C-alpha cells in the first residue's frame, strides 16, 4: 500500500512537530509514508468563505499532487473532510482520480483504526487528560458518536487514547461543543469566537485535565492562543504527539527512542 | 416590509450581548439546559434516528408535491366548513386578516403564538389600523409589553431575566415593584390575560401542522392559550405558511413525537389541539395560506429542504453562536441556524452576514428533527453571496491572495518563512497590534524554527520516507 502524507498548510508552517509526530507514528506502526512535494493547502479557507473560483484550482492542484497513492493520511479531520465531503463541487462524477482519493483520504486516527486495523497503541501516558472532539472530525467524518445524534458510533480517537497505560481521561460537562475557531469566523466574529473558546477551555480545566488532546490543530491553535494569553493551567496537544510521546515513554529503550524521535 | 430592513451586521449586533459575560453565560446555560433535556428525550426513544428519517422523507415528499397537497387540503378544509384564503405575500396576508376583522366590526383580537404573523408584521399592521392586538403566549406577551420582538421562535422571551419581567409587569400590570417570583408573575399575567380572552372578538392562531387528507389543523401549545383564545370568540383565523402540510393524518404522529422533544425536551406539548372546520354553525374558521417567498425557496434545489422546518427551535438551542450572541443579534424573525438560511432567501443583501455567523460545527444538522442539512446550507449561502458580490471586498481579496499563494508552493514556503521570522524577531507589540484581530484576545502560535517542509528535506534527503526505524535510530 502506497501511503501519502498530507500535512495541512498551517501545520506545515506553524506546527511542524505535529507533522513529525504524525510521520513518526505512522512509521512506527509499520507504514511506509511518502510526503509528496509541492503540497500546500486543501483550499478549505476559500471554500468556507464561499469563494468557489479561488478554491477550484487549489483543489485541482491537491488532486494532482496526491494522485496515484493507495491512501492519503492527514492529521486534521477538518482538512480530510474537505476532500471527502466538499471536493465533489470541483470535480466531475466520472473523475476517477478524484473519486479514488475521495474514498481513500483519511484522518489520522481513522486511518489507524479503520485502514490499519490497529485498535491499541503500546504506550504510556500517565496524566490526567481530556479530549476535545473537533466538530468536523465528529460530525462530518463521524470519527465518534456525537451528543445530538443517537446513532451509536465507535470513537476512534478515544479508542486509541484509552489503550494507553496510565492515561486518565476526564469527562467534560459538554462533551462535544464547538471551540469557536471556525476559520475566518474566529476573526470575523471575534467576540463570539473568543467566548466559545474560553468556555471550552474552562470546561476542560474544570474536569481536572492537564492536557487537552485533539485531532485538529486549528481548534488547538485557537484555544492554545487563549490559554497562553491568560496563562491558564492547561496545555494542548495533537493526538499524534500524545501517541508518539506515549510510545516512547512506554518502550523499554525510551531514552534512545526519544532522542531519535523528538524535535529535530 | 423585509425589503426595507437595514443590513444586519451580525458581529456588531452580537457584540453587546456576547461581551456582557454574565448575561451571555446565563443565556447560554438556559438554552443548554433545554438542549440537555432534548438529548434525554431523544435518548429515551430507541427509534429516534428512524423517526428523523421518516420525518425528512415525509417532508421531502410533501414539498415535492406541494401544489397537489395544498389543493387537497383546501378541498377538505372547505368541505369541513372552513374558508380558505390564499396570500402571495405578507401584505396580502395582513390585508386578508384586516378585512375579516372589519367585516365583523372587530376592534380587539387575541392571538396565540405564530411566527408566521411575526414574519408578516401582522401586529404592527393591525395596531396601525386601530385594532387592539393581544399576544396570549406568556413569553410573547412579555416581549409585546416591552415593545420587543421574540428572540427565539419557541422561547420568545428567553433573553429576559425574571427580574426584568418583574419590572415590565410592575409597569404594565401593576405588580409589586421588585417582584421576581415566577409564580406570582405568572399569576398576574394569567389574571391580566383572562380579561383579554373574555373581551377578544376574534381569535387568531398559528398552525403547526395542516393535514391534507382531512383538511384539519393542529396547533401545539404549552399554555392552552390558543384553545382559550379561539373557544370564546365566534371567529377563528388560522394563519399558516404553505409548507406546514403533512399528507395524511397518520403522518402526524411522526412529527408530534419529534416536535416537543426537539423543542423543549418534553415528550409532547401540553396541548395538541385539532381543529376540523368551525366549532358550530354560528362560528367561522378562516385559514390563510401564505406563500411569502416559500415557493421561491421550493424552486431552489439547494435550499428546498429548509422548507421541511417544523419550527422546533432545536437548532437555536444547540447553536453555540446563538446561545452566546442572543436571538436579537440576527435581526430576523427566525434567528439561529434555520433563520440564517431563511433570512438571505428573503433578502440576501439585508441578511448577508448571517450565513457567516456560524463556525460550521454542524451541531444544528445533527439535532434537526427533519434532517435539514443546515450547516451545509449555510455554506451554500456563502457561495451564493460571493456570487452576488455581497461578501466584503477585503475578504474576497484575501481569499484571492491565499489561493494564489497556495497554487505556488515556493511562494507559499517563502511567505511562511517570512511570517515565522517576523513573529520571531519583531516585538510582540508589533505582531500583536490592534489591527491583528486574531491577537486581540489570543496569542499567535510560537513560531517554529523551520517548517515541516524544511525539516523533511533535511531529515529525509532521499525524498521518500522509506527509512526504517532501525536506520534512523
Contacts between the chains, C-beta under 8 A, distances in Angstrom:
chain1	res1	chain2	res2	distance
A	5	B	465	7.5
A	7	B	452	5.3
A	9	B	406	6.9
A	9	B	412	7.2
A	11	B	452	6.8
A	12	B	416	7.2
A	12	B	451	5.2
A	12	B	452	4.6
A	12	B	453	5.8
A	13	B	416	3.9
A	13	B	419	6.8
A	13	B	420	6.7
A	13	B	451	5.2
A	14	B	420	7.5
A	14	B	445	4.5
A	14	B	447	7.1
A	14	B	448	6.6
A	15	B	445	6.9
A	15	B	448	7.2
A	16	B	448	5.1
A	16	B	450	6.5
A	16	B	451	5.8
A	16	B	452	4.0
A	16	B	454	7.9
A	16	B	455	5.4
A	17	B	448	7.1
A	19	B	452	3.8
A	19	B	455	7.7
A	20	B	452	6.8
A	20	B	455	6.4
A	23	B	465	6.6
A	27	B	465	6.9
A	27	B	468	7.8
A	27	B	469	6.3
A	28	B	469	6.3
A	32	B	465	6.7
A	32	B	466	6.0
A	33	B	465	4.8
A	34	B	464	5.3
A	34	B	465	5.7
A	35	B	456	5.4
A	35	B	460	7.2
A	35	B	465	6.2
A	37	B	409	7.7
A	37	B	463	7.1
A	38	B	409	4.5
A	39	B	409	7.3
A	40	B	405	7.6
A	40	B	406	4.4
A	40	B	407	7.6
A	40	B	409	5.5
A	40	B	412	4.8
A	41	B	402	7.8
A	41	B	406	4.3
A	41	B	412	7.8
A	43	B	403	7.6
A	43	B	406	7.0
A	45	B	399	6.9
A	45	B	402	5.8
A	46	B	399	4.7
A	46	B	402	6.3
A	46	B	403	5.5
A	47	B	379	7.8
A	48	B	360	6.5
A	48	B	379	6.9
A	48	B	382	7.2
A	49	B	382	6.4
A	49	B	386	7.2
A	49	B	391	7.1
A	49	B	395	6.2
A	49	B	396	7.8
A	49	B	399	5.2
A	50	B	355	8.0
A	50	B	379	7.4
A	50	B	381	7.6
A	50	B	382	3.0
A	50	B	383	4.3
A	50	B	384	7.5
A	50	B	385	5.9
A	50	B	386	4.0
A	50	B	387	8.0
A	50	B	391	6.3
A	51	B	386	5.5
A	51	B	391	7.9
A	51	B	396	6.4
A	51	B	399	4.2
A	51	B	400	7.6
A	51	B	403	7.3
A	52	B	383	5.5
A	52	B	386	7.1
A	52	B	387	8.0
A	54	B	399	4.9
A	54	B	400	5.8
A	54	B	402	7.3
A	54	B	403	3.7
A	55	B	403	7.2
A	57	B	403	6.7
A	57	B	407	5.7
A	58	B	403	5.8
A	58	B	406	4.8
A	58	B	407	6.2
A	61	B	406	7.6
A	61	B	407	5.9
A	86	B	379	8.0
A	135	B	359	7.3
A	135	B	360	7.2
A	135	B	361	3.9
A	135	B	362	5.6
A	135	B	363	7.4
A	136	B	360	7.6
A	136	B	362	7.3
A	138	B	362	7.8
A	139	B	361	7.1
A	139	B	362	3.6
A	139	B	363	7.0
A	139	B	365	6.9
A	139	B	366	5.8
A	140	B	362	6.3
A	146	B	363	7.6
A	146	B	366	5.7
A	147	B	39	6.1
A	148	B	39	7.4
A	148	B	42	7.9
A	148	B	318	6.4
A	148	B	363	5.7
A	148	B	366	3.8
A	148	B	367	4.2
A	149	B	49	7.0
A	149	B	366	4.5
A	150	B	42	5.6
A	150	B	43	6.5
A	150	B	45	7.9
A	150	B	48	4.3
A	150	B	49	5.2
A	151	B	49	5.4
A	174	B	32	7.1
A	177	B	320	5.9
A	177	B	361	8.0
A	177	B	363	7.9
A	178	B	320	4.8
A	178	B	359	5.1
A	178	B	361	3.6
A	178	B	363	6.9
A	180	B	320	6.8
A	180	B	359	5.8
A	181	B	359	6.7
A	182	B	358	7.2
A	182	B	359	2.9
A	182	B	360	5.8
A	182	B	361	7.3
A	183	B	359	8.0
A	183	B	360	7.5
A	184	B	356	7.7
A	184	B	395	7.2
A	185	B	356	7.0
A	185	B	358	7.0
A	185	B	359	4.8
A	185	B	360	7.5
A	186	B	438	6.7
A	187	B	437	4.6
A	187	B	438	5.6
A	188	B	11	6.0
A	188	B	356	6.0
A	188	B	395	7.8
A	189	B	10	7.0
A	189	B	11	5.0
A	189	B	14	7.0
A	189	B	321	7.1
A	189	B	325	8.0
A	189	B	356	7.4
A	189	B	357	6.2
A	190	B	11	7.3
A	190	B	437	5.5
A	190	B	438	7.9
A	190	B	440	6.6
A	190	B	441	6.9
A	191	B	11	7.2
A	191	B	14	6.6
A	191	B	15	5.5
A	191	B	18	4.8
A	191	B	19	5.4
A	192	B	11	7.6
A	192	B	14	5.7
A	192	B	18	5.0
A	192	B	321	5.5
A	192	B	324	5.4
A	192	B	325	5.2
A	192	B	357	7.8
A	193	B	359	7.2
A	194	B	441	4.5
A	194	B	442	7.2
A	195	B	18	5.3
A	195	B	19	7.9
A	195	B	21	7.6
A	195	B	24	6.1
A	195	B	324	5.0
A	196	B	320	5.3
A	196	B	321	7.6
A	196	B	324	6.5
A	196	B	359	7.3
A	197	B	442	7.7
A	199	B	25	7.9
A	199	B	28	7.5
A	221	B	445	5.7
A	222	B	442	6.6
A	224	B	443	7.8
A	224	B	445	7.1
A	225	B	438	7.5
A	225	B	439	7.8
A	225	B	441	7.9
A	225	B	442	3.1
A	225	B	443	4.7
A	225	B	444	6.7
A	225	B	445	7.2
A	226	B	441	6.7
A	226	B	442	5.3
A	228	B	442	8.0
A	228	B	443	4.2
A	229	B	441	6.4
A	229	B	442	5.8
A	229	B	443	4.8
A	256	B	473	6.4
A	257	B	473	7.0
A	260	B	472	5.7
A	260	B	473	4.5
A	264	B	450	7.6
A	264	B	455	5.2
A	264	B	458	7.1
A	264	B	459	6.1
